[in-house]
Amino acid sequence: MTAVAYLGWYRTTEVEIEVSEEDVRRGYAEVGCFECEGTGWWAYMEPEEPGGPCVTCKGTGKVYVNC
């Protein structure tokens, strides 16, 4: 199943994502974080610095989207 996630400050950037039917619960699906690419670690932005947990997903690597 294809879903659309709206990202950005004003929620105007559309990103198509693929979710399976069993992942959707009560209209929400758990997908990999868009900011850290599912790693939960913020260091990918600046690899030479230690970084920290991703702010968007709180270090879990997963976010919920409304389907």
SETI-442605 format. One record per atom (N, C-alpha, C): residue number from 1; atom name; y, z negated, x. Coordinates in Angstrom, 3 decimals. Layout:
N
<NUM "CA" <Y Z X>>
...
***
This chain:
67
<1 "N" <-1.167 0.000 0.851>>
<1 "CA" <0.000 0.000 0.000>>
<1 "C" <1.236 0.000 0.901>>
<2 "N" <2.182 0.823 0.563>>
<2 "CA" <3.424 0.904 1.323>>
<2 "C" <4.502 0.095 0.616>>
<3 "N" <5.227 -0.697 1.384>>
<3 "CA" <6.335 -1.479 0.850>>
<3 "C" <7.571 -1.184 1.688>>
<4 "N" <8.721 -1.503 1.163>>
<4 "CA" <9.982 -1.300 1.868>>
<4 "C" <10.621 -2.657 2.112>>
<5 "N" <10.970 -2.925 3.365>>
<5 "CA" <11.689 -4.147 3.714>>
<5 "C" <13.125 -3.758 4.039>>
<6 "N" <14.069 -4.533 3.558>>
<6 "CA" <15.487 -4.284 3.814>>
<6 "C" <15.962 -5.289 4.851>>
<7 "N" <16.383 -4.783 6.005>>
<7 "CA" <16.771 -5.632 7.123>>
<7 "C" <18.252 -5.480 7.418>>
<8 "N" <18.768 -6.346 8.268>>
<8 "CA" <20.153 -6.286 8.687>>
<8 "C" <21.018 -7.290 7.950>>
<9 "N" <22.229 -7.422 8.414>>
<9 "CA" <23.156 -8.398 7.853>>
<9 "C" <23.403 -8.150 6.366>>
<10 "N" <23.592 -6.884 6.004>>
<10 "CA" <23.865 -6.539 4.607>>
<10 "C" <22.635 -6.015 3.877>>
<11 "N" <21.473 -6.099 4.521>>
<11 "CA" <20.204 -5.634 3.949>>
<11 "C" <20.273 -4.163 3.551>>
<12 "N" <20.826 -3.338 4.438>>
<12 "CA" <20.966 -1.918 4.156>>
<12 "C" <20.018 -1.049 4.978>>
<13 "N" <19.334 -1.621 5.955>>
<13 "CA" <18.401 -0.868 6.777>>
<13 "C" <17.015 -0.938 6.151>>
<14 "N" <16.511 0.215 5.729>>
<14 "CA" <15.192 0.264 5.100>>
<14 "C" <14.114 0.502 6.145>>
<15 "N" <13.039 -0.307 6.091>>
<15 "CA" <11.902 -0.153 6.980>>
<15 "C" <10.655 -0.107 6.111>>
<16 "N" <9.888 0.980 6.220>>
<16 "CA" <8.633 1.066 5.483>>
<16 "C" <7.548 0.337 6.256>>
<17 "N" <6.785 -0.476 5.552>>
<17 "CA" <5.692 -1.221 6.172>>
<17 "C" <4.433 -0.995 5.359>>
<18 "N" <3.311 -1.123 6.015>>
<18 "CA" <2.019 -0.971 5.375>>
<18 "C" <1.399 -2.361 5.201>>
<19 "N" <1.089 -2.720 3.973>>
<19 "CA" <0.449 -4.003 3.683>>
<19 "C" <-0.814 -3.739 2.874>>
<20 "N" <-1.810 -4.583 3.071>>
<20 "CA" <-3.043 -4.431 2.312>>
<20 "C" <-2.966 -5.248 1.026>>
<21 "N" <-3.748 -4.873 0.060>>
<21 "CA" <-3.723 -5.545 -1.250>>
<21 "C" <-4.082 -7.020 -1.133>>
<22 "N" <-5.002 -7.375 -0.225>>
<22 "CA" <-5.402 -8.779 -0.115>>
<22 "C" <-4.367 -9.646 0.592>>
<23 "N" <-3.424 -9.012 1.306>>
<23 "CA" <-2.356 -9.770 1.962>>
<23 "C" <-1.257 -10.187 0.992>>
<24 "N" <-1.159 -9.513 -0.139>>
<24 "CA" <-0.088 -9.784 -1.096>>
<24 "C" <-0.486 -10.946 -2.002>>
<25 "N" <0.334 -11.979 -1.992>>
<25 "CA" <0.105 -13.154 -2.830>>
<25 "C" <1.386 -13.475 -3.574>>
<26 "N" <1.301 -13.456 -4.898>>
<26 "CA" <2.453 -13.762 -5.751>>
<26 "C" <3.658 -12.896 -5.429>>
<27 "N" <3.415 -11.653 -5.056>>
<27 "CA" <4.501 -10.715 -4.801>>
<27 "C" <5.041 -10.719 -3.388>>
<28 "N" <4.481 -11.535 -2.499>>
<28 "CA" <4.939 -11.594 -1.107>>
<28 "C" <3.785 -11.278 -0.171>>
<29 "N" <4.088 -10.603 0.914>>
<29 "CA" <3.086 -10.284 1.928>>
<29 "C" <3.539 -10.844 3.268>>
<30 "N" <2.583 -11.310 4.048>>
<30 "CA" <2.874 -11.827 5.377>>
<30 "C" <2.679 -10.690 6.383>>
<31 "N" <3.729 -10.350 7.119>>
<31 "CA" <3.685 -9.258 8.093>>
<31 "C" <4.217 -9.760 9.431>>
<32 "N" <4.021 -8.973 10.466>>
<32 "CA" <4.535 -9.324 11.786>>
<32 "C" <6.055 -9.327 11.804>>
<33 "N" <6.620 -10.224 12.576>>
<33 "CA" <8.072 -10.365 12.661>>
<33 "C" <8.700 -9.084 13.216>>
<34 "N" <9.816 -8.678 12.630>>
<34 "CA" <10.495 -7.458 13.050>>
<34 "C" <11.302 -7.671 14.323>>
<35 "N" <11.770 -8.868 14.583>>
<35 "CA" <12.624 -9.138 15.750>>
<35 "C" <11.818 -9.279 17.038>>
<36 "N" <10.740 -10.049 17.021>>
<36 "CA" <9.959 -10.300 18.239>>
<36 "C" <8.696 -9.465 18.294>>
<37 "N" <8.521 -8.557 17.342>>
<37 "CA" <7.356 -7.685 17.256>>
<37 "C" <6.055 -8.470 17.113>>
<38 "N" <6.126 -9.617 16.460>>
<38 "CA" <4.937 -10.408 16.160>>
<38 "C" <4.462 -11.333 17.248>>
<39 "N" <5.199 -11.444 18.340>>
<39 "CA" <4.760 -12.317 19.433>>
<39 "C" <5.193 -13.757 19.238>>
<40 "N" <6.275 -13.976 18.508>>
<40 "CA" <6.792 -15.324 18.328>>
<40 "C" <7.673 -15.786 19.477>>
<41 "N" <7.826 -14.933 20.467>>
<41 "CA" <8.569 -15.289 21.675>>
<41 "C" <9.769 -14.368 21.828>>
<42 "N" <10.919 -14.909 22.134>>
<42 "CA" <12.162 -14.167 22.210>>
<42 "C" <12.359 -13.490 23.554>>
<43 "N" <11.493 -13.696 24.521>>
<43 "CA" <11.699 -13.212 25.892>>
<43 "C" <11.654 -11.699 26.017>>
<44 "N" <11.138 -10.992 25.025>>
<44 "CA" <11.062 -9.538 25.179>>
<44 "C" <12.445 -8.902 25.266>>
<45 "N" <13.487 -9.578 24.745>>
<45 "CA" <14.838 -9.039 24.808>>
<45 "C" <15.378 -9.075 26.237>>
<46 "N" <15.131 -10.174 26.954>>
<46 "CA" <15.572 -10.323 28.331>>
<46 "C" <14.416 -10.897 29.135>>
<47 "N" <13.513 -10.044 29.634>>
<47 "CA" <12.290 -10.535 30.275>>
<47 "C" <12.508 -11.368 31.532>>
<48 "N" <13.658 -11.211 32.204>>
<48 "CA" <13.864 -11.988 33.427>>
<48 "C" <14.252 -13.437 33.146>>
<49 "N" <14.668 -13.729 31.928>>
<49 "CA" <15.004 -15.106 31.558>>
<49 "C" <13.878 -15.694 30.716>>
<50 "N" <13.693 -17.017 30.752>>
<50 "CA" <12.560 -17.617 30.047>>
<50 "C" <12.597 -17.465 28.534>>
<51 "N" <13.768 -17.344 27.923>>
<51 "CA" <13.854 -17.186 26.474>>
<51 "C" <13.379 -18.425 25.733>>
<52 "N" <12.895 -18.253 24.528>>
<52 "CA" <12.405 -19.345 23.710>>
<52 "C" <11.754 -18.782 22.471>>
<53 "N" <11.430 -19.649 21.526>>
<53 "CA" <10.814 -19.136 20.305>>
<53 "C" <11.771 -18.255 19.518>>
<54 "N" <11.213 -17.291 18.820>>
<54 "CA" <12.013 -16.364 18.016>>
<54 "C" <12.736 -17.127 16.912>>
<55 "N" <13.999 -16.819 16.732>>
<55 "CA" <14.815 -17.494 15.728>>
<55 "C" <14.426 -17.050 14.320>>
<56 "N" <14.108 -15.777 14.160>>
<56 "CA" <13.816 -15.239 12.835>>
<56 "C" <12.538 -15.818 12.249>>
<57 "N" <11.461 -15.844 13.043>>
<57 "CA" <10.168 -16.318 12.523>>
<57 "C" <9.842 -17.740 12.963>>
<58 "N" <10.749 -18.401 13.654>>
<58 "CA" <10.561 -19.772 14.135>>
<58 "C" <9.359 -19.897 15.073>>
<59 "N" <9.050 -18.808 15.798>>
<59 "CA" <7.975 -18.833 16.774>>
<59 "C" <6.584 -18.568 16.222>>
<60 "N" <6.464 -18.268 14.948>>
<60 "CA" <5.143 -18.028 14.362>>
<60 "C" <4.677 -16.586 14.526>>
<61 "N" <5.608 -15.646 14.656>>
<61 "CA" <5.247 -14.251 14.766>>
<61 "C" <5.039 -13.576 13.422>>
<62 "N" <5.192 -14.308 12.329>>
<62 "CA" <4.977 -13.762 10.977>>
<62 "C" <6.176 -14.045 10.094>>
<63 "N" <6.476 -13.108 9.188>>
<63 "CA" <7.519 -13.287 8.178>>
<63 "C" <6.955 -12.818 6.838>>
<64 "N" <7.567 -13.278 5.774>>
<64 "CA" <7.173 -12.862 4.438>>
<64 "C" <8.150 -11.820 3.906>>
<65 "N" <7.604 -10.800 3.250>>
<65 "CA" <8.427 -9.783 2.615>>
<65 "C" <8.035 -9.699 1.141>>
<66 "N" <8.995 -9.382 0.319>>
<66 "CA" <8.758 -9.225 -1.114>>
<66 "C" <8.243 -7.819 -1.378>>
<67 "N" <7.136 -7.722 -2.064>>
<67 "CA" <6.526 -6.405 -2.357>>
<67 "C" <6.712 -6.025 -3.790>>
***
